[in-house]
């Protein structure tokens, strides 16, 4: 893809800045009781996803080998329910 559309340094810098801002916002929200931020974190951890070194790629699995865990709607609903229960349990 890089051969088809060359990347300029300004595009890469803008993308990295946007990524940094978004991830900083997510970390701030996780410190509180923001349920969607906690669900996102739990999903990334359970799927073993991490940011790729190439900003245009986005998220990749770490490690690359092994089966990709797919979520059914029931499994994802269970993940959401677990997170909500934990947040409620931690609330004063």
N, CA, C and O atoms as CSV, one atom per row, in Angstrom:
chain,resi,resn,atom,element,x,y,z
A,1,UNK,N,N,0.817,-1.183,0.000
A,1,UNK,CA,C,0.000,0.000,0.000
A,1,UNK,C,C,0.867,1.256,0.000
A,1,UNK,O,O,0.515,2.264,-0.612
A,2,UNK,N,N,1.996,1.184,0.688
A,2,UNK,CA,C,2.896,2.334,0.745
A,2,UNK,C,C,3.409,2.690,-0.639
A,2,UNK,O,O,3.688,3.856,-0.919
A,3,UNK,N,N,3.536,1.682,-1.517
A,3,UNK,CA,C,4.010,1.954,-2.868
A,3,UNK,C,C,2.966,2.715,-3.681
A,3,UNK,O,O,3.314,3.518,-4.546
A,4,UNK,N,N,1.697,2.465,-3.404
A,4,UNK,CA,C,0.627,3.124,-4.145
A,4,UNK,C,C,0.438,4.571,-3.711
A,4,UNK,O,O,0.283,5.466,-4.543
A,5,UNK,N,N,0.452,4.789,-2.412
A,5,UNK,CA,C,0.252,6.129,-1.873
A,5,UNK,C,C,1.392,6.429,-0.916
A,5,UNK,O,O,1.379,5.967,0.225
A,6,UNK,N,N,2.371,7.192,-1.360
A,6,UNK,CA,C,3.489,7.496,-0.472
A,6,UNK,C,C,3.029,8.322,0.726
A,6,UNK,O,O,2.125,9.152,0.623
A,7,UNK,N,N,3.664,8.075,1.843
A,7,UNK,CA,C,3.319,8.773,3.076
A,7,UNK,C,C,4.239,9.971,3.267
A,7,UNK,O,O,5.458,9.867,3.132
A,8,UNK,N,N,3.645,11.082,3.577
A,8,UNK,CA,C,4.474,12.265,3.842
A,8,UNK,C,C,4.748,12.338,5.338
A,8,UNK,O,O,3.994,11.799,6.148
A,9,UNK,N,N,5.818,12.999,5.685
A,9,UNK,CA,C,6.178,13.113,7.095
A,9,UNK,C,C,5.116,13.881,7.878
A,9,UNK,O,O,4.902,13.608,9.059
A,10,UNK,N,N,4.446,14.843,7.229
A,10,UNK,CA,C,3.405,15.598,7.926
A,10,UNK,C,C,2.186,14.715,8.209
A,10,UNK,O,O,1.552,14.861,9.254
A,11,UNK,N,N,1.852,13.808,7.297
A,11,UNK,CA,C,0.742,12.884,7.532
A,11,UNK,C,C,1.060,11.945,8.691
A,11,UNK,O,O,0.207,11.688,9.540
A,12,UNK,N,N,2.266,11.445,8.723
A,12,UNK,CA,C,2.683,10.532,9.790
A,12,UNK,C,C,2.668,11.255,11.131
A,12,UNK,O,O,2.200,10.701,12.126
A,13,UNK,N,N,3.178,12.496,11.169
A,13,UNK,CA,C,3.204,13.269,12.413
A,13,UNK,C,C,1.785,13.562,12.899
A,13,UNK,O,O,1.516,13.479,14.098
A,14,UNK,N,N,0.883,13.901,11.994
A,14,UNK,CA,C,-0.499,14.175,12.364
A,14,UNK,C,C,-1.170,12.918,12.913
A,14,UNK,O,O,-1.868,12.979,13.926
A,15,UNK,N,N,-0.965,11.796,12.258
A,15,UNK,CA,C,-1.554,10.542,12.707
A,15,UNK,C,C,-1.020,10.136,14.083
A,15,UNK,O,O,-1.779,9.675,14.935
A,16,UNK,N,N,0.276,10.306,14.296
A,16,UNK,CA,C,0.861,9.983,15.595
A,16,UNK,C,C,0.310,10.901,16.686
A,16,UNK,O,O,0.049,10.450,17.801
A,17,UNK,N,N,0.134,12.174,16.373
A,17,UNK,CA,C,-0.414,13.119,17.353
A,17,UNK,C,C,-1.857,12.768,17.694
A,17,UNK,O,O,-2.246,12.813,18.861
A,18,UNK,N,N,-2.653,12.419,16.687
A,18,UNK,CA,C,-4.043,12.039,16.921
A,18,UNK,C,C,-4.115,10.769,17.770
A,18,UNK,O,O,-4.952,10.662,18.666
A,19,UNK,N,N,-3.245,9.822,17.488
A,19,UNK,CA,C,-3.184,8.576,18.254
A,19,UNK,C,C,-2.813,8.862,19.707
A,19,UNK,O,O,-3.413,8.300,20.623
A,20,UNK,N,N,-1.838,9.724,19.918
A,20,UNK,CA,C,-1.406,10.081,21.272
A,20,UNK,C,C,-2.526,10.761,22.053
A,20,UNK,O,O,-2.741,10.453,23.226
A,21,UNK,N,N,-3.232,11.674,21.415
A,21,UNK,CA,C,-4.338,12.368,22.073
A,21,UNK,C,C,-5.444,11.381,22.444
A,21,UNK,O,O,-5.961,11.414,23.561
A,22,UNK,N,N,-5.804,10.506,21.511
A,22,UNK,CA,C,-6.869,9.541,21.777
A,22,UNK,C,C,-6.503,8.601,22.918
A,22,UNK,O,O,-7.312,8.362,23.815
A,23,UNK,N,N,-5.289,8.071,22.884
A,23,UNK,CA,C,-4.861,7.144,23.937
A,23,UNK,C,C,-4.758,7.850,25.287
A,23,UNK,O,O,-5.050,7.245,26.318
A,24,UNK,N,N,-4.349,9.117,25.298
A,24,UNK,CA,C,-4.303,9.881,26.540
A,24,UNK,C,C,-5.707,10.076,27.099
A,24,UNK,O,O,-5.918,9.960,28.306
A,25,UNK,N,N,-6.657,10.368,26.234
A,25,UNK,CA,C,-8.050,10.507,26.667
A,25,UNK,C,C,-8.559,9.193,27.255
A,25,UNK,O,O,-9.233,9.194,28.285
A,26,UNK,N,N,-8.240,8.074,26.606
A,26,UNK,CA,C,-8.697,6.776,27.098
A,26,UNK,C,C,-8.098,6.462,28.466
A,26,UNK,O,O,-8.793,5.943,29.340
A,27,UNK,N,N,-6.818,6.770,28.660
A,27,UNK,CA,C,-6.194,6.541,29.964
A,27,UNK,C,C,-6.846,7.398,31.045
A,27,UNK,O,O,-7.037,6.937,32.170
A,28,UNK,N,N,-7.185,8.626,30.714
A,28,UNK,CA,C,-7.862,9.505,31.661
A,28,UNK,C,C,-9.237,8.946,32.016
A,28,UNK,O,O,-9.631,8.964,33.182
A,29,UNK,N,N,-9.965,8.450,31.022
A,29,UNK,CA,C,-11.301,7.914,31.274
A,29,UNK,C,C,-11.258,6.630,32.089
A,29,UNK,O,O,-12.162,6.362,32.880
A,30,UNK,N,N,-10.215,5.839,31.899
A,30,UNK,CA,C,-10.086,4.587,32.652
A,30,UNK,C,C,-9.847,4.879,34.125
A,30,UNK,O,O,-10.265,4.097,34.979
A,31,UNK,N,N,-9.186,5.985,34.444
A,31,UNK,CA,C,-8.953,6.344,35.839
A,31,UNK,C,C,-10.266,6.604,36.569
A,31,UNK,O,O,-10.343,6.449,37.788
A,32,UNK,N,N,-11.286,6.996,35.834
A,32,UNK,CA,C,-12.594,7.242,36.438
A,32,UNK,C,C,-13.469,6.004,36.322
A,32,UNK,O,O,-12.988,4.871,36.327
A,33,UNK,N,N,-14.746,6.252,36.221
A,33,UNK,CA,C,-15.708,5.154,36.140
A,33,UNK,C,C,-16.361,5.115,34.768
A,33,UNK,O,O,-17.548,4.806,34.666
A,34,UNK,N,N,-15.626,5.416,33.725
A,34,UNK,CA,C,-16.160,5.413,32.375
A,34,UNK,C,C,-16.241,3.971,31.871
A,34,UNK,O,O,-15.220,3.348,31.581
A,35,UNK,N,N,-17.445,3.458,31.772
A,35,UNK,CA,C,-17.642,2.050,31.423
A,35,UNK,C,C,-17.151,1.724,30.017
A,35,UNK,O,O,-16.461,0.717,29.857
A,36,UNK,N,N,-17.465,2.522,28.974
A,36,UNK,CA,C,-16.954,2.187,27.638
A,36,UNK,C,C,-15.427,2.114,27.575
A,36,UNK,O,O,-14.881,1.281,26.851
A,37,UNK,N,N,-14.737,2.969,28.317
A,37,UNK,CA,C,-13.270,2.931,28.323
A,37,UNK,C,C,-12.769,1.632,28.954
A,37,UNK,O,O,-11.789,1.051,28.489
A,38,UNK,N,N,-13.434,1.185,30.000
A,38,UNK,CA,C,-13.044,-0.067,30.649
A,38,UNK,C,C,-13.352,-1.272,29.757
A,38,UNK,O,O,-12.584,-2.233,29.719
A,39,UNK,N,N,-14.470,-1.218,29.046
A,39,UNK,CA,C,-14.808,-2.306,28.114
A,39,UNK,C,C,-13.769,-2.369,27.007
A,39,UNK,O,O,-13.321,-3.453,26.633
A,40,UNK,N,N,-13.380,-1.202,26.478
A,40,UNK,CA,C,-12.362,-1.150,25.421
A,40,UNK,C,C,-11.054,-1.755,25.911
A,40,UNK,O,O,-10.426,-2.545,25.207
A,41,UNK,N,N,-10.645,-1.377,27.130
A,41,UNK,CA,C,-9.394,-1.896,27.684
A,41,UNK,C,C,-9.457,-3.410,27.844
A,41,UNK,O,O,-8.518,-4.115,27.475
A,42,UNK,N,N,-10.554,-3.907,28.391
A,42,UNK,CA,C,-10.706,-5.345,28.595
A,42,UNK,C,C,-10.700,-6.092,27.259
A,42,UNK,O,O,-10.103,-7.163,27.148
A,43,UNK,N,N,-11.369,-5.524,26.238
A,43,UNK,CA,C,-11.398,-6.155,24.919
A,43,UNK,C,C,-10.000,-6.215,24.313
A,43,UNK,O,O,-9.613,-7.246,23.763
A,44,UNK,N,N,-9.238,-5.129,24.406
A,44,UNK,CA,C,-7.886,-5.099,23.859
A,44,UNK,C,C,-6.991,-6.111,24.568
A,44,UNK,O,O,-6.181,-6.782,23.929
A,45,UNK,N,N,-7.138,-6.221,25.890
A,45,UNK,CA,C,-6.326,-7.168,26.649
A,45,UNK,C,C,-6.681,-8.609,26.299
A,45,UNK,O,O,-5.794,-9.434,26.082
A,46,UNK,N,N,-7.969,-8.912,26.245
A,46,UNK,CA,C,-8.369,-10.296,25.990
A,46,UNK,C,C,-8.108,-10.702,24.544
A,46,UNK,O,O,-7.892,-11.881,24.264
A,47,UNK,N,N,-8.124,-9.753,23.632
A,47,UNK,CA,C,-7.830,-10.047,22.220
A,47,UNK,C,C,-6.340,-10.003,21.927
A,47,UNK,O,O,-5.914,-10.337,20.821
A,48,UNK,N,N,-5.541,-9.591,22.914
A,48,UNK,CA,C,-4.089,-9.466,22.773
A,48,UNK,C,C,-3.727,-8.530,21.627
A,48,UNK,O,O,-2.909,-8.863,20.770
A,49,UNK,N,N,-4.344,-7.364,21.627
A,49,UNK,CA,C,-4.077,-6.358,20.610
A,49,UNK,C,C,-3.144,-5.294,21.158
A,49,UNK,O,O,-3.233,-4.907,22.324
A,50,UNK,N,N,-2.248,-4.826,20.298
A,50,UNK,CA,C,-1.316,-3.758,20.662
A,50,UNK,C,C,-1.096,-2.882,19.435
A,50,UNK,O,O,-1.276,-3.325,18.300
A,51,UNK,N,N,-0.713,-1.658,19.671
A,51,UNK,CA,C,-0.427,-0.755,18.553
A,51,UNK,C,C,0.778,-1.254,17.772
A,51,UNK,O,O,1.780,-1.674,18.351
A,52,UNK,N,N,0.669,-1.204,16.462
A,52,UNK,CA,C,1.775,-1.586,15.597
A,52,UNK,C,C,2.755,-0.415,15.516
A,52,UNK,O,O,2.381,0.735,15.745
A,53,UNK,N,N,3.999,-0.716,15.192
A,53,UNK,CA,C,4.994,0.349,15.032
A,53,UNK,C,C,4.652,1.258,13.861
A,53,UNK,O,O,4.978,2.445,13.878
A,54,UNK,N,N,4.000,0.709,12.848
A,54,UNK,CA,C,3.564,1.482,11.699
A,54,UNK,C,C,2.213,2.109,12.040
A,54,UNK,O,O,1.229,1.394,12.229
A,55,UNK,N,N,2.160,3.429,12.120
A,55,UNK,CA,C,0.929,4.096,12.544
A,55,UNK,C,C,-0.230,3.865,11.579
A,55,UNK,O,O,-1.389,3.971,11.981
A,56,UNK,N,N,0.056,3.554,10.321
A,56,UNK,CA,C,-1.004,3.319,9.352
A,56,UNK,C,C,-1.635,1.945,9.522
A,56,UNK,O,O,-2.754,1.724,9.059
A,57,UNK,N,N,-0.949,1.026,10.171
A,57,UNK,CA,C,-1.487,-0.322,10.368
A,57,UNK,C,C,-2.519,-0.321,11.484
A,57,UNK,O,O,-3.551,-0.984,11.380
A,58,UNK,N,N,-2.247,0.414,12.540
A,58,UNK,CA,C,-3.177,0.465,13.661
A,58,UNK,C,C,-2.876,-0.615,14.680
A,58,UNK,O,O,-1.782,-0.650,15.245
A,59,UNK,N,N,-3.840,-1.501,14.923
A,59,UNK,CA,C,-3.718,-2.529,15.939
A,59,UNK,C,C,-3.307,-3.857,15.326
A,59,UNK,O,O,-3.774,-4.223,14.247
A,60,UNK,N,N,-2.432,-4.576,16.017
A,60,UNK,CA,C,-2.037,-5.922,15.590
A,60,UNK,C,C,-2.057,-6.850,16.794
A,60,UNK,O,O,-2.034,-6.400,17.940
A,61,UNK,N,N,-2.100,-8.135,16.526
A,61,UNK,CA,C,-2.104,-9.124,17.604
A,61,UNK,C,C,-0.686,-9.369,18.088
A,61,UNK,O,O,0.256,-9.426,17.297
A,62,UNK,N,N,-0.548,-9.514,19.398
A,62,UNK,CA,C,0.752,-9.816,19.982
A,62,UNK,C,C,0.582,-11.055,20.832
A,62,UNK,O,O,-0.204,-10.997,21.777
A,63,UNK,N,N,1.220,-12.125,20.594
A,63,UNK,CA,C,2.081,-12.436,19.457
A,63,UNK,C,C,1.244,-12.720,18.216
A,63,UNK,O,O,0.038,-12.950,18.303
A,64,UNK,N,N,1.891,-12.699,17.084
A,64,UNK,CA,C,1.198,-12.864,15.810
A,64,UNK,C,C,0.639,-14.266,15.609
A,64,UNK,O,O,-0.370,-14.443,14.927
A,65,UNK,N,N,1.289,-15.257,16.196
A,65,UNK,CA,C,0.834,-16.633,15.980
A,65,UNK,C,C,-0.306,-16.963,16.940
A,65,UNK,O,O,-0.569,-16.223,17.889
A,66,UNK,N,N,-0.957,-18.051,16.687
A,66,UNK,CA,C,-2.061,-18.475,17.545
A,66,UNK,C,C,-3.392,-18.057,16.968
A,66,UNK,O,O,-3.472,-17.154,16.136
A,67,UNK,N,N,-4.432,-18.723,17.418
A,67,UNK,CA,C,-5.762,-18.409,16.871
A,67,UNK,C,C,-6.283,-17.076,17.383
A,67,UNK,O,O,-5.996,-16.668,18.509
A,68,UNK,N,N,-7.040,-16.416,16.549
A,68,UNK,CA,C,-7.651,-15.150,16.917
A,68,UNK,C,C,-8.946,-15.450,17.670
A,68,UNK,O,O,-9.795,-16.187,17.170
A,69,UNK,N,N,-9.099,-14.896,18.841
A,69,UNK,CA,C,-10.302,-15.153,19.619
A,69,UNK,C,C,-11.446,-14.308,19.074
A,69,UNK,O,O,-11.379,-13.079,19.063
A,70,UNK,N,N,-12.480,-14.977,18.632
A,70,UNK,CA,C,-13.641,-14.280,18.106
A,70,UNK,C,C,-14.710,-14.216,19.183
A,70,UNK,O,O,-14.866,-15.143,19.977
A,71,UNK,N,N,-15.429,-13.131,19.200
A,71,UNK,CA,C,-16.462,-12.926,20.194
A,71,UNK,C,C,-17.839,-13.110,19.568
A,71,UNK,O,O,-18.145,-12.524,18.530
A,72,UNK,N,N,-18.648,-13.916,20.202
A,72,UNK,CA,C,-20.054,-13.970,19.827
A,72,UNK,C,C,-20.738,-12.797,20.526
A,72,UNK,O,O,-20.149,-12.178,21.412
A,73,UNK,N,N,-21.947,-12.495,20.144
A,73,UNK,CA,C,-22.640,-11.394,20.809
A,73,UNK,C,C,-22.874,-11.715,22.281
A,73,UNK,O,O,-22.858,-10.817,23.122
A,74,UNK,N,N,-23.092,-12.995,22.597
A,74,UNK,CA,C,-23.284,-13.387,24.001
A,74,UNK,C,C,-21.986,-13.216,24.797
A,74,UNK,O,O,-22.016,-12.764,25.942
A,75,UNK,N,N,-20.858,-13.572,24.199
A,75,UNK,CA,C,-19.570,-13.430,24.883
A,75,UNK,C,C,-19.232,-11.959,25.105
A,75,UNK,O,O,-18.715,-11.588,26.159
A,76,UNK,N,N,-19.523,-11.130,24.117
A,76,UNK,CA,C,-19.244,-9.705,24.275
A,76,UNK,C,C,-20.174,-9.094,25.318
A,76,UNK,O,O,-19.766,-8.228,26.092
A,77,UNK,N,N,-21.429,-9.551,25.335
A,77,UNK,CA,C,-22.363,-9.069,26.353
A,77,UNK,C,C,-21.877,-9.467,27.743
A,77,UNK,O,O,-22.006,-8.693,28.691
A,78,UNK,N,N,-21.319,-10.673,27.868
A,78,UNK,CA,C,-20.776,-11.121,29.148
A,78,UNK,C,C,-19.596,-10.253,29.570
A,78,UNK,O,O,-19.464,-9.905,30.744
A,79,UNK,N,N,-18.732,-9.900,28.601
A,79,UNK,CA,C,-17.605,-9.015,28.889
A,79,UNK,C,C,-18.103,-7.677,29.413
A,79,UNK,O,O,-17.574,-7.151,30.392
A,80,UNK,N,N,-19.127,-7.124,28.757
A,80,UNK,CA,C,-19.707,-5.859,29.194
A,80,UNK,C,C,-20.296,-5.982,30.595
A,80,UNK,O,O,-20.069,-5.120,31.444
A,81,UNK,N,N,-21.049,-7.046,30.836
A,81,UNK,CA,C,-21.675,-7.244,32.147
A,81,UNK,C,C,-20.633,-7.364,33.252
A,81,UNK,O,O,-20.812,-6.818,34.341
A,82,UNK,N,N,-19.548,-8.077,32.974
A,82,UNK,CA,C,-18.474,-8.229,33.964
A,82,UNK,C,C,-17.853,-6.877,34.317
A,82,UNK,O,O,-17.596,-6.583,35.484
A,83,UNK,N,N,-17.618,-6.068,33.294
A,83,UNK,CA,C,-17.017,-4.746,33.524
A,83,UNK,C,C,-17.964,-3.867,34.331
A,83,UNK,O,O,-17.536,-3.180,35.258
A,84,UNK,N,N,-19.238,-3.884,33.986
A,84,UNK,CA,C,-20.224,-3.058,34.702
A,84,UNK,C,C,-20.289,-3.494,36.164
A,84,UNK,O,O,-20.327,-2.649,37.058
A,85,UNK,N,N,-20.301,-4.796,36.416
A,85,UNK,CA,C,-20.325,-5.300,37.795
A,85,UNK,C,C,-19.095,-4.837,38.580
A,85,UNK,O,O,-19.204,-4.439,39.740
A,86,UNK,N,N,-17.927,-4.893,37.937
A,86,UNK,CA,C,-16.702,-4.458,38.617
A,86,UNK,C,C,-16.742,-2.962,38.933
A,86,UNK,O,O,-16.323,-2.546,40.013
A,87,UNK,N,N,-17.238,-2.158,38.005
A,87,UNK,CA,C,-17.304,-0.712,38.222
A,87,UNK,C,C,-18.277,-0.410,39.364
A,87,UNK,O,O,-17.989,0.418,40.228
A,88,UNK,N,N,-19.417,-1.077,39.363
A,88,UNK,CA,C,-20.403,-0.857,40.417
A,88,UNK,C,C,-19.840,-1.293,41.773
A,88,UNK,O,O,-20.074,-0.629,42.783
A,89,UNK,N,N,-19.106,-2.394,41.798
A,89,UNK,CA,C,-18.522,-2.891,43.048
A,89,UNK,C,C,-17.479,-1.910,43.607
A,89,UNK,O,O,-17.327,-1.791,44.822
A,90,UNK,N,N,-16.766,-1.210,42.717
A,90,UNK,CA,C,-15.732,-0.266,43.149
A,90,UNK,C,C,-16.286,1.088,43.549
A,90,UNK,O,O,-15.610,1.863,44.227
A,91,UNK,N,N,-17.518,1.382,43.132
A,91,UNK,CA,C,-18.116,2.687,43.417
A,91,UNK,C,C,-18.386,2.824,44.914
A,91,UNK,O,O,-18.767,1.862,45.580
A,92,UNK,N,N,-18.182,4.035,45.428
A,92,UNK,CA,C,-18.422,4.250,46.870
A,92,UNK,C,C,-19.894,4.223,47.221
A,92,UNK,O,O,-20.254,4.388,48.387
